[in-house]
């Protein structure tokens, strides 16, 4: 399997108490979407499709990241704004 570079880690605030989760790999993003995501909606489904496609070199990782961030926003997983990459993305 080809090692797919996810780029800079993405940190999300995953609870009202401020707990965070750092997503460091494309595999971790895929796992979180499948197993730990708080909502099942169209944005989540699209992100799963794009991440799977990126893992198979069918779309860019950047496209998959954008879909992941869109799913995070729609799920209420607010970005940790200390993460400069996330602050720019939103």
Number of C-alpha atoms within 10 A of each C-alpha: 5 7 9 15 11 20 13 13 15 21 21 23 18 20 12 8 7 11 10 15 17 15 17 15 17 23 16 13 22 20 13 15 21 14 8 10 17 15 14 12 12 11 19 23 16 16 24 22 15 24 28 17 16 20 22 13 12 11 14 15 20 14 14 24 21 16 21 25 22 18 24 23 15 15 17 14 21 20 23 20 14 9 15 13 16 18 11 8 11 12
